[in-house]
């Protein structure tokens, strides 16, 4: 499984796929890399041996600076529509990855770079990282989920400060407001993300996929609708080999051997 562009790198470590944004100097996104990201995640979804995904940036300064603004310099609305769709499709596909996705934020995560991290389940930032959604500063707006995902994590007030006022936050502030789940020293975001991904491998991948679906549904569905679905998915797990393996492994006092089936 090879990315369709050199602007993304893929490495498989046990049950974890590692995607590195590889477009120096600032790891910006363009149509080529976004389309390749969508295709790559769809392929990973079809690989039952992959339980988790880490996305990070190459180099020591940038996770991703977002969109290459040269794409919008001519003011072409048709191009803007196309790019908005490509951005949205790529990061929505990332958010729907069936396993656990972790953003290892190893530097600046700006605009579409932060939207990429917001599409992940968990974010780990290095101490030097800076995060912002500064699109309004250049006459644009976050069009790849930023206006919807950020308030869910940090609340309306901080989302407005970051989007409407262009406020940039450092890693410490990001942790305090709930934008990231952990902060580590410079150079250790990937290591921390991989350790977390390895803990995911101890969980039943079938259970994880069902739980993720329920947690994400809480954003838009009323609890009265979600509770019956929770019970239904619980019963549905009894159609999987993982359910039988998990219970019997516990009773037999041995590690489970998951099959993601």
C-alpha positions as CSV (number, residue, x, y, z in Angstrom):
1,X,0.0,0.0,0.0
2,X,1.8,3.1,-1.3
3,X,0.5,6.7,-1.2
4,X,-0.4,8.1,-4.6
5,X,2.0,11.1,-4.0
6,X,5.4,11.7,-2.6
7,X,3.9,14.4,-0.4
8,X,2.7,11.6,2.0
9,X,4.8,8.8,3.4
10,X,3.3,5.6,4.9
11,X,4.9,3.2,7.4
12,X,3.2,0.3,9.0
13,X,4.4,-0.6,12.6
14,X,2.6,-3.7,13.8
15,X,-1.1,-2.7,13.7
16,X,-0.5,1.0,13.3
17,X,-0.3,3.0,10.1
18,X,1.9,6.1,10.2
19,X,1.2,8.8,7.7
20,X,3.8,11.6,7.5
21,X,2.9,14.8,5.7
22,X,6.0,15.3,3.5
23,X,5.7,18.6,1.6
24,X,8.5,20.9,2.9
25,X,9.1,23.5,3.9
26,X,5.8,23.9,5.7
27,X,4.0,20.6,4.9
28,X,1.1,22.4,3.1
29,X,-1.8,20.6,1.6
30,X,-2.9,20.7,-2.0
31,X,-5.3,18.8,-4.3
32,X,-2.8,16.1,-5.0
33,X,-2.0,15.3,-1.3
34,X,-5.6,15.6,-0.1
35,X,-6.9,13.3,-2.8
36,X,-4.1,10.8,-1.9
37,X,-4.9,11.1,1.8
38,X,-8.6,10.1,1.2
39,X,-7.6,7.2,-1.0
40,X,-5.0,6.0,1.5
41,X,-7.4,6.0,4.4
42,X,-10.1,4.2,2.5
43,X,-7.4,1.5,1.7
44,X,-6.4,1.4,5.4
45,X,-10.1,0.9,6.3
46,X,-10.1,-2.2,4.1
47,X,-7.0,-3.7,5.8
48,X,-8.2,-5.6,8.8
49,X,-4.7,-5.8,10.3
50,X,-4.7,-2.0,10.9
51,X,-6.2,-0.9,14.2
52,X,-4.8,2.7,14.5
53,X,-3.5,5.6,12.6
54,X,-0.9,8.2,13.4
55,X,-0.5,11.4,11.3
56,X,2.4,13.7,11.8
57,X,4.6,16.1,9.8
58,X,8.1,15.7,8.5
59,X,10.8,17.9,9.9
60,X,11.1,19.7,13.3
61,X,9.0,22.9,12.7
62,X,5.7,22.1,11.0
63,X,3.0,19.6,11.5
64,X,1.2,21.4,8.7
65,X,0.8,25.1,7.7
66,X,-2.5,24.2,6.0
67,X,-3.4,25.1,2.4
68,X,-0.9,26.5,0.0
69,X,-2.4,30.0,-0.5
70,X,-1.0,30.2,-4.0
71,X,-4.0,28.0,-4.9
72,X,-6.3,30.9,-4.1
73,X,-4.3,33.9,-5.3
74,X,-6.2,34.2,-8.6
75,X,-9.6,34.5,-6.9
76,X,-11.2,31.8,-9.1
77,X,-14.4,30.6,-7.5
78,X,-14.5,27.4,-9.5
79,X,-11.1,26.5,-8.1
80,X,-12.2,27.5,-4.6
81,X,-15.2,25.2,-4.8
82,X,-13.1,22.3,-6.0
83,X,-10.5,22.8,-3.2
84,X,-13.1,23.2,-0.5
85,X,-14.7,19.9,-1.6
86,X,-11.3,18.1,-1.8
87,X,-10.3,19.4,1.7
88,X,-13.7,18.4,3.1
89,X,-13.7,15.0,1.6
90,X,-10.2,14.2,2.8
91,X,-10.7,15.2,6.4
92,X,-14.2,13.8,6.7
93,X,-12.7,10.5,5.5
94,X,-10.0,10.8,8.1
95,X,-12.6,11.4,10.8
96,X,-14.5,8.3,9.7
97,X,-11.4,6.0,9.8
98,X,-12.8,2.9,11.6
99,X,-9.9,2.7,14.1
100,X,-8.3,5.2,16.4
101,X,-6.6,8.2,14.7
102,X,-3.9,10.2,16.6
103,X,-2.4,13.5,15.5
104,X,1.2,13.8,16.6
105,X,1.5,17.6,16.4
106,X,5.3,18.2,16.1
107,X,5.2,22.0,15.3
108,X,2.9,24.6,13.8
109,X,-0.6,23.4,13.0
110,X,-2.2,26.3,11.1
111,X,-5.5,26.5,9.2
112,X,-6.0,23.3,7.2
113,X,-3.1,21.8,9.3
114,X,-5.1,22.2,12.5
115,X,-8.3,21.0,10.7
116,X,-6.4,17.8,9.9
117,X,-5.6,17.3,13.6
118,X,-9.2,18.2,14.5
119,X,-10.4,15.3,12.3
120,X,-8.4,12.9,14.4
121,X,-9.7,11.2,17.5
122,X,-6.8,12.3,19.8
123,X,-4.2,15.0,19.6
124,X,-0.7,15.0,21.2
125,X,1.3,18.2,20.9
126,X,4.9,19.0,21.5
127,X,5.7,21.9,23.8
128,X,6.8,24.2,21.0
129,X,3.7,23.6,18.9
130,X,1.4,26.5,17.9
131,X,-2.1,26.1,16.7
132,X,-4.5,28.5,14.9
133,X,-7.3,28.9,12.4
134,X,-6.3,32.2,10.9
135,X,-8.3,32.0,7.6
136,X,-10.3,35.1,8.3
137,X,-7.0,37.0,8.4
138,X,-6.6,36.4,4.7
139,X,-10.3,36.8,3.7
140,X,-11.2,33.1,3.9
141,X,-12.7,30.8,6.4
142,X,-12.0,27.2,7.7
143,X,-13.8,25.0,5.2
144,X,-12.6,21.5,6.2
145,X,-14.5,21.1,9.4
146,X,-12.8,23.7,11.6
147,X,-15.9,25.7,12.4
148,X,-17.7,22.5,13.5
149,X,-15.0,20.4,15.1
150,X,-13.3,23.1,17.1
151,X,-16.4,24.2,19.2
152,X,-17.1,20.6,20.0
153,X,-13.6,20.3,21.6
154,X,-13.0,23.7,23.2
155,X,-16.5,25.3,23.5
156,X,-18.0,28.2,21.7
157,X,-16.0,30.9,23.4
158,X,-12.5,29.7,22.6
159,X,-13.6,28.6,19.1
160,X,-14.7,32.2,18.5
161,X,-11.5,33.6,19.9
162,X,-9.5,31.4,17.6
163,X,-11.7,31.7,14.4
164,X,-13.2,35.2,14.8
165,X,-10.2,36.9,16.5
166,X,-7.4,34.9,14.9
167,X,-6.0,33.9,18.3
168,X,-3.1,31.6,18.2
169,X,-2.6,29.1,21.1
170,X,0.5,27.4,22.4
171,X,0.6,23.8,23.5
172,X,0.0,24.6,27.2
173,X,-3.1,26.7,26.4
174,X,-4.3,24.0,23.9
175,X,-4.1,21.4,26.7
176,X,-6.0,23.7,29.2
177,X,-8.9,24.4,26.8
178,X,-9.2,20.8,25.6
179,X,-7.8,21.2,22.1
180,X,-5.2,18.6,22.7
181,X,-5.2,15.6,25.1
182,X,-1.5,15.6,26.0
183,X,1.6,17.7,25.7
184,X,5.1,16.2,25.5
185,X,8.7,17.5,25.1
186,X,10.0,18.5,21.7
187,X,10.7,15.5,19.5
188,X,8.5,13.1,21.5
189,X,5.0,13.5,20.0
190,X,5.4,10.5,17.7
191,X,6.8,8.3,20.4
192,X,3.8,9.2,22.7
193,X,1.4,8.6,19.8
194,X,2.9,5.2,19.1
195,X,2.7,4.2,22.7
196,X,-1.0,5.1,22.7
197,X,-1.6,3.3,19.5
198,X,0.0,0.2,21.0
199,X,-2.6,0.4,23.8
200,X,-5.3,0.5,21.1
201,X,-4.0,-2.9,19.8
202,X,-4.9,-4.4,23.2
203,X,-8.6,-3.6,22.6
204,X,-10.9,-5.5,20.4
205,X,-10.9,-3.6,17.0
206,X,-14.5,-4.6,16.5
207,X,-15.5,-3.0,19.8
208,X,-13.4,0.1,19.2
209,X,-15.1,0.7,15.8
210,X,-18.5,0.4,17.4
211,X,-17.6,2.6,20.4
212,X,-16.1,5.3,18.1
213,X,-19.3,5.3,16.0
214,X,-21.4,5.9,19.2
215,X,-19.1,8.6,20.6
216,X,-19.0,10.6,17.4
217,X,-22.8,10.2,17.0
218,X,-23.1,12.1,20.3
219,X,-22.2,15.3,18.5
220,X,-25.4,15.4,16.5
221,X,-27.9,12.8,17.8
222,X,-30.0,13.1,21.0
223,X,-29.3,10.7,23.8
224,X,-32.7,9.2,23.5
225,X,-31.8,8.1,20.0
226,X,-28.3,7.0,20.8
227,X,-29.1,4.7,23.8
228,X,-31.1,2.2,21.8
229,X,-28.3,2.2,19.2
230,X,-25.8,1.6,22.0
231,X,-27.7,-1.5,23.0
232,X,-28.1,-2.7,19.4
233,X,-24.4,-2.4,18.7
234,X,-23.6,-4.3,21.9
235,X,-25.7,-7.2,20.8
236,X,-24.2,-7.0,17.3
237,X,-20.8,-7.6,18.7
238,X,-21.9,-11.2,19.5
239,X,-21.8,-11.8,15.7
240,X,-18.0,-11.3,15.8
241,X,-15.2,-13.6,16.5
242,X,-13.5,-10.9,18.6
243,X,-16.3,-11.0,21.1
244,X,-15.9,-14.7,21.7
245,X,-12.1,-14.4,21.8
246,X,-12.2,-11.5,24.2
247,X,-14.4,-13.1,26.8
248,X,-12.7,-16.5,26.6
249,X,-9.3,-15.0,26.7
250,X,-10.2,-13.2,29.9
251,X,-11.7,-16.3,31.5
252,X,-8.7,-18.4,30.5
253,X,-6.3,-15.7,31.8
254,X,-4.4,-15.2,28.5
255,X,-3.9,-12.3,26.1
256,X,-6.6,-12.2,23.4
257,X,-5.7,-12.8,19.7
258,X,-7.8,-10.3,17.8
259,X,-8.8,-10.9,14.2
260,X,-10.9,-7.8,13.6
261,X,-13.7,-10.1,12.5
